[in-house]
Amino acid sequence: MADQSSPRPIKAERIAGFGTTVFSVWTRLAQQHNAINLGQGFPNFDPPAFVMEAARQTLEGYQQYAPLGGMPRLRQVLAQQAKKDWGRDVNANTEITVTIGATEGIYATIQALINPGDEVILIEPFYDSYPASITMAGGVPRYVPLRPTEDKGWSLDLDELRALITPKTRMLVLNTPHNPTGKCFTRQELQALADICIEHDLLVLSDEVYDKLVFEGATHIPIATLDGMWERTVTLSSAGKTFSVTGWKIGWAIASPALTDAIQMAHQWIPFCGITPLQLAVAEAIEASQTNGYYDELRQLYQGKRDQLVAILREVGLDPYVPEGTYFVIGNTEKLDFDNDEAACQYLTEHVGVAAIPPSHFYSDEHKHLAKHFLRFAFCKDDETIKQSAERLRAKLTT
């Protein structure tokens, strides 16, 4: 008779250590206290009219499965955009995979390329999907932090990164423009990373979902375009951030034929394919944006929102690090009396009525202390939301 005293665990070991995502936790707290949610990074305004019109048109006649790699129309448009932006001829049939947002692209790439025991270097703070995907593949995350500089920027210690590399190291995960710091890695920084990857034969997963949200004075450079990097880099992006359609979950992975073949071998057993009509709508949106000035308008829109929120944070003593890209800004609570970032976020949510995200959730246990005085705010919100947030922050933090 089976021993009933020690029931078998329900959860598989690979997920037993996972908690609820930080975004769900703090969004729920914001709802409980009727706080304005500047934590989770989703726009609270409608996509552009031409994007919505593209969706309406493509709903007619396209209801069945898309091909494994994605709708040919979208892949062709993505290849054209890569040629325009990167100056590189990308084969739409063998070098592009359409994914369920960039998050599935991350998961599929890691499942396809990481063996149990392989080590993957993550730059902190990180998107929390990265370590989860690595763990699910049996890999081992290794962590190196960005550190704030005296001029309110962010720096990566290359010696610290090199010290992590062992014979088991297989991949570096790069995110530029970087969430949540807003850092855009410079050509010099990218070249240094490329040199390390070439020297140690490392693959690179480059998450570039904010590539169209780069502000004046900064430049986005895909690491795949540097000499020697094309054959070892998977570049991920998506339509969600660019077109304010995070719920559409249309992303893509661009890589050499060998890497693409591996990604598609994993992708076929995860979703197989994405939403057919929305793939076509994204194709129409991207093609239109190459000539209608939308990308410039988008940057101007978000640069204005960034500047509004940065000014507010400075005014109330949450000394901000001005982002070069993305739609996030890190505030600093060092002048306030909080033990850590979670305590600060809880106070803001419950007593000020403005919710942020505690960035310590984007660090390893070893480095969580680095985020002690940080808060992450999202400015992908309409003007009224930012205005109301400003009023609440002023009322509680300047009196």
RAPE-V806483 format. One record per residue. RES is the residue in one small letter. PHI is phi as a letter, one per 20 degrees, with the letter a starting at -180 (* if undefined). D_LAST is the distance of its C-alpha to the last C-alpha in Angstrom with 1 decimal. Layout:
BEGIN
res:RES phi:PHI d_last:D_LAST
res:RES phi:PHI d_last:D_LAST
END
This chain:
BEGIN
res:m phi:* d_last:68.9
res:a phi:f d_last:65.4
res:d phi:f d_last:63.1
res:q phi:e d_last:60.4
res:s phi:f d_last:58.4
res:s phi:c d_last:56.5
res:p phi:f d_last:55.8
res:r phi:f d_last:55.5
res:p phi:g d_last:51.9
res:i phi:f d_last:50.9
res:k phi:e d_last:48.9
res:a phi:f d_last:50.6
res:e phi:g d_last:49.8
res:r phi:f d_last:48.5
res:i phi:d d_last:45.5
res:a phi:f d_last:45.2
res:g phi:e d_last:42.3
res:f phi:f d_last:40.3
res:g phi:d d_last:37.2
res:t phi:f d_last:35.4
res:t phi:g d_last:33.9
res:v phi:g d_last:30.2
res:f phi:f d_last:29.7
res:s phi:f d_last:31.2
res:v phi:f d_last:29.1
res:w phi:e d_last:25.7
res:t phi:f d_last:26.7
res:r phi:f d_last:27.9
res:l phi:f d_last:24.6
res:a phi:f d_last:22.8
res:q phi:f d_last:25.3
res:q phi:f d_last:25.0
res:h phi:d d_last:21.2
res:n phi:l d_last:21.6
res:a phi:e d_last:19.4
res:i phi:f d_last:19.9
res:n phi:e d_last:22.4
res:l phi:d d_last:21.7
res:g phi:e d_last:23.8
res:q phi:f d_last:27.4
res:g phi:e d_last:29.0
res:f phi:c d_last:30.7
res:p phi:f d_last:30.4
res:n phi:d d_last:29.4
res:f phi:c d_last:31.6
res:d phi:f d_last:35.4
res:p phi:f d_last:37.7
res:p phi:g d_last:39.4
res:a phi:g d_last:42.1
res:f phi:f d_last:44.9
res:v phi:f d_last:44.0
res:m phi:f d_last:44.0
res:e phi:f d_last:47.3
res:a phi:f d_last:48.8
res:a phi:f d_last:47.9
res:r phi:f d_last:49.6
res:q phi:f d_last:52.7
res:t phi:f d_last:53.1
res:l phi:f d_last:53.0
res:e phi:e d_last:56.5
res:g phi:n d_last:59.2
res:y phi:c d_last:57.4
res:q phi:d d_last:57.0
res:q phi:d d_last:58.8
res:y phi:g d_last:58.1
res:a phi:e d_last:57.2
res:p phi:f d_last:59.1
res:l phi:g d_last:57.9
res:g phi:e d_last:56.5
res:g phi:o d_last:54.9
res:m phi:f d_last:56.1
res:p phi:g d_last:58.2
res:r phi:f d_last:56.6
res:l phi:f d_last:53.1
res:r phi:f d_last:54.6
res:q phi:f d_last:56.4
res:v phi:f d_last:53.3
res:l phi:f d_last:51.3
res:a phi:f d_last:54.3
res:q phi:f d_last:54.2
res:q phi:f d_last:50.4
res:a phi:f d_last:51.1
res:k phi:f d_last:53.8
res:k phi:f d_last:51.6
res:d phi:e d_last:48.6
res:w phi:d d_last:50.3
res:g phi:m d_last:53.7
res:r phi:c d_last:55.4
res:d phi:f d_last:58.0
res:v phi:d d_last:56.8
res:n phi:f d_last:59.4
res:a phi:f d_last:58.0
res:n phi:e d_last:60.4
res:t phi:d d_last:60.2
res:e phi:c d_last:56.8
res:i phi:c d_last:54.2
res:t phi:c d_last:53.2
res:v phi:e d_last:50.9
res:t phi:c d_last:48.7
res:i phi:e d_last:46.4
res:g phi:m d_last:43.3
res:a phi:f d_last:42.7
res:t phi:f d_last:42.0
res:e phi:f d_last:45.6
res:g phi:f d_last:46.7
res:i phi:f d_last:45.0
res:y phi:f d_last:46.6
res:a phi:f d_last:50.0
res:t phi:f d_last:50.1
res:i phi:f d_last:49.3
res:q phi:f d_last:51.8
res:a phi:f d_last:54.4
res:l phi:d d_last:54.0
res:i phi:d d_last:52.9
res:n phi:e d_last:55.3
res:p phi:g d_last:54.6
res:g phi:n d_last:53.7
res:d phi:f d_last:52.7
res:e phi:d d_last:49.6
res:v phi:c d_last:46.9
res:i phi:e d_last:44.3
res:l phi:d d_last:40.7
res:i phi:e d_last:38.0
res:e phi:e d_last:34.7
res:p phi:f d_last:32.3
res:f phi:c d_last:34.8
res:y phi:f d_last:35.1
res:d phi:f d_last:35.8
res:s phi:f d_last:39.1
res:y phi:f d_last:40.7
res:p phi:f d_last:41.2
res:a phi:f d_last:42.1
res:s phi:f d_last:44.8
res:i phi:f d_last:46.1
res:t phi:f d_last:46.3
res:m phi:f d_last:48.1
res:a phi:e d_last:50.7
res:g phi:n d_last:51.3
res:g phi:e d_last:49.8
res:v phi:c d_last:47.6
res:p phi:f d_last:44.2
res:r phi:c d_last:43.5
res:y phi:c d_last:40.2
res:v phi:c d_last:39.0
res:p phi:e d_last:35.4
res:l phi:f d_last:33.8
res:r phi:c d_last:31.8
res:p phi:f d_last:29.0
res:t phi:d d_last:30.2
res:e phi:f d_last:28.8
res:d phi:e d_last:28.6
res:k phi:m d_last:26.4
res:g phi:d d_last:29.5
res:w phi:c d_last:31.5
res:s phi:c d_last:34.9
res:l phi:d d_last:37.7
res:d phi:e d_last:39.9
res:l phi:f d_last:43.4
res:d phi:f d_last:45.0
res:e phi:f d_last:42.7
res:l phi:f d_last:43.9
res:r phi:g d_last:47.5
res:a phi:f d_last:47.4
res:l phi:e d_last:46.8
res:i phi:f d_last:49.9
res:t phi:c d_last:52.9
res:p phi:g d_last:56.2
res:k phi:e d_last:54.4
res:t phi:f d_last:51.7
res:r phi:d d_last:52.3
res:m phi:b d_last:49.3
res:l phi:d d_last:46.1
res:v phi:d d_last:43.3
res:l phi:d d_last:41.5
res:n phi:c d_last:38.6
res:t phi:b d_last:38.0
res:p phi:g d_last:35.7
res:h phi:e d_last:33.9
res:n phi:e d_last:31.7
res:p phi:d d_last:28.9
res:t phi:f d_last:28.6
res:g phi:m d_last:30.0
res:k phi:f d_last:32.5
res:c phi:d d_last:35.8
res:f phi:f d_last:38.5
res:t phi:f d_last:40.5
res:r phi:g d_last:44.3
res:q phi:f d_last:44.7
res:e phi:f d_last:42.6
res:l phi:f d_last:44.5
res:q phi:f d_last:47.8
res:a phi:f d_last:47.1
res:l phi:f d_last:46.4
res:a phi:f d_last:49.5
res:d phi:f d_last:51.6
res:i phi:f d_last:50.6
res:c phi:f d_last:51.3
res:i phi:f d_last:54.7
res:e phi:g d_last:55.6
res:h phi:d d_last:54.9
res:d phi:l d_last:56.0
res:l phi:d d_last:52.6
res:l phi:e d_last:51.7
res:v phi:c d_last:48.4
res:l phi:d d_last:46.4
res:s phi:d d_last:44.2
res:d phi:e d_last:41.4
res:e phi:c d_last:40.7
res:v phi:f d_last:39.1
res:y phi:d d_last:36.5
res:d phi:f d_last:39.3
res:k phi:e d_last:38.6
res:l phi:d d_last:34.8
res:v phi:c d_last:35.1
res:f phi:e d_last:33.1
res:e phi:g d_last:34.2
res:g phi:n d_last:35.4
res:a phi:d d_last:36.2
res:t phi:c d_last:39.4
res:h phi:e d_last:40.5
res:i phi:c d_last:43.8
res:p phi:f d_last:45.5
res:i phi:f d_last:46.9
res:a phi:f d_last:50.0
res:t phi:e d_last:51.0
res:l phi:f d_last:51.5
res:d phi:g d_last:55.0
res:g phi:n d_last:56.1
res:m phi:d d_last:53.2
res:w phi:g d_last:54.5
res:e phi:f d_last:56.8
res:r phi:d d_last:54.1
res:t phi:d d_last:51.0
res:v phi:d d_last:49.8
res:t phi:d d_last:47.2
res:l phi:d d_last:45.1
res:s phi:b d_last:43.1
res:s phi:a d_last:42.5
res:a phi:e d_last:41.9
res:g phi:g d_last:38.7
res:k phi:f d_last:36.1
res:t phi:f d_last:38.1
res:f phi:d d_last:38.8
res:s phi:l d_last:35.9
res:v phi:c d_last:38.5
res:t phi:f d_last:37.4
res:g phi:f d_last:39.3
res:w phi:f d_last:42.6
res:k phi:l d_last:42.8
res:i phi:d d_last:45.2
res:g phi:c d_last:45.2
res:w phi:b d_last:47.9
res:a phi:d d_last:49.3
res:i phi:d d_last:51.3
res:a phi:a d_last:53.6
res:s phi:f d_last:57.2
res:p phi:g d_last:59.9
res:a phi:f d_last:60.3
res:l phi:f d_last:56.6
res:t phi:f d_last:56.4
res:d phi:g d_last:59.5
res:a phi:f d_last:57.8
res:i phi:f d_last:54.6
res:q phi:f d_last:56.6
res:m phi:f d_last:58.6
res:a phi:f d_last:55.4
res:h phi:g d_last:53.8
res:q phi:f d_last:56.9
res:w phi:d d_last:56.3
res:i phi:e d_last:52.6
res:p phi:d d_last:52.3
res:f phi:m d_last:55.4
res:c phi:b d_last:53.9
res:g phi:e d_last:50.9
res:i phi:f d_last:50.6
res:t phi:g d_last:53.4
res:p phi:f d_last:52.1
res:l phi:f d_last:48.6
res:q phi:f d_last:50.2
res:l phi:f d_last:52.1
res:a phi:f d_last:49.0
res:v phi:f d_last:47.3
res:a phi:g d_last:50.4
res:e phi:f d_last:50.3
res:a phi:f d_last:46.6
res:i phi:f d_last:47.1
res:e phi:f d_last:50.2
res:a phi:f d_last:48.6
res:s phi:f d_last:45.6
res:q phi:f d_last:47.9
res:t phi:c d_last:48.9
res:n phi:e d_last:46.3
res:g phi:n d_last:43.5
res:y phi:f d_last:41.2
res:y phi:f d_last:40.2
res:d phi:f d_last:39.0
res:e phi:f d_last:37.1
res:l phi:f d_last:35.5
res:r phi:f d_last:34.3
res:q phi:f d_last:32.9
res:l phi:g d_last:31.1
res:y phi:f d_last:29.4
res:q phi:f d_last:28.8
res:g phi:f d_last:26.8
res:k phi:f d_last:24.8
res:r phi:g d_last:24.3
res:d phi:f d_last:23.1
res:q phi:f d_last:20.5
res:l phi:f d_last:19.1
res:v phi:g d_last:19.4
res:a phi:f d_last:17.4
res:i phi:f d_last:14.5
res:l phi:f d_last:14.6
res:r phi:f d_last:14.8
res:e phi:f d_last:11.8
res:v phi:e d_last:9.5
res:g phi:n d_last:11.6
res:l phi:e d_last:14.2
res:d phi:g d_last:17.0
res:p phi:e d_last:19.7
res:y phi:e d_last:23.4
res:v phi:f d_last:24.8
res:p phi:f d_last:27.6
res:e phi:e d_last:31.0
res:g phi:a d_last:32.0
res:t phi:m d_last:31.3
res:y phi:c d_last:28.4
res:f phi:c d_last:26.2
res:v phi:c d_last:23.6
res:i phi:e d_last:22.6
res:g phi:d d_last:19.0
res:n phi:c d_last:18.4
res:t phi:d d_last:16.2
res:e phi:g d_last:17.6
res:k phi:f d_last:14.5
res:l phi:d d_last:13.0
res:d phi:d d_last:14.9
res:f phi:c d_last:17.2
res:d phi:f d_last:21.0
res:n phi:a d_last:22.0
res:d phi:f d_last:21.5
res:e phi:f d_last:22.4
res:a phi:f d_last:19.8
res:a phi:f d_last:17.1
res:c phi:f d_last:18.7
res:q phi:f d_last:19.0
res:y phi:f d_last:15.4
res:l phi:f d_last:14.5
res:t phi:f d_last:17.5
res:e phi:e d_last:17.2
res:h phi:d d_last:13.5
res:v phi:e d_last:12.0
res:g phi:n d_last:15.4
res:v phi:c d_last:16.3
res:a phi:e d_last:19.3
res:a phi:c d_last:20.5
res:i phi:d d_last:23.6
res:p phi:f d_last:23.9
res:p phi:f d_last:26.4
res:s phi:g d_last:28.1
res:h phi:f d_last:30.3
res:f phi:d d_last:31.8
res:y phi:c d_last:32.9
res:s phi:f d_last:35.9
res:d phi:g d_last:35.4
res:e phi:f d_last:36.4
res:h phi:d d_last:33.6
res:k phi:g d_last:30.7
res:h phi:f d_last:29.0
res:l phi:f d_last:28.6
res:a phi:e d_last:26.0
res:k phi:g d_last:23.9
res:h phi:d d_last:20.9
res:f phi:d d_last:21.7
res:l phi:c d_last:20.6
res:r phi:d d_last:22.8
res:f phi:d d_last:21.6
res:a phi:d d_last:24.2
res:f phi:d d_last:24.1
res:c phi:e d_last:27.3
res:k phi:c d_last:25.7
res:d phi:f d_last:26.2
res:d phi:f d_last:24.0
res:e phi:f d_last:22.6
res:t phi:f d_last:21.5
res:i phi:f d_last:19.7
res:k phi:f d_last:18.1
res:q phi:f d_last:16.9
res:s phi:f d_last:15.6
res:a phi:f d_last:13.6
res:e phi:f d_last:12.1
res:r phi:f d_last:11.2
res:l phi:f d_last:9.9
res:r phi:f d_last:7.6
res:a phi:f d_last:6.5
res:k phi:d d_last:6.0
res:l phi:d d_last:5.8
res:t phi:d d_last:3.8
res:t phi:d d_last:0.0
END
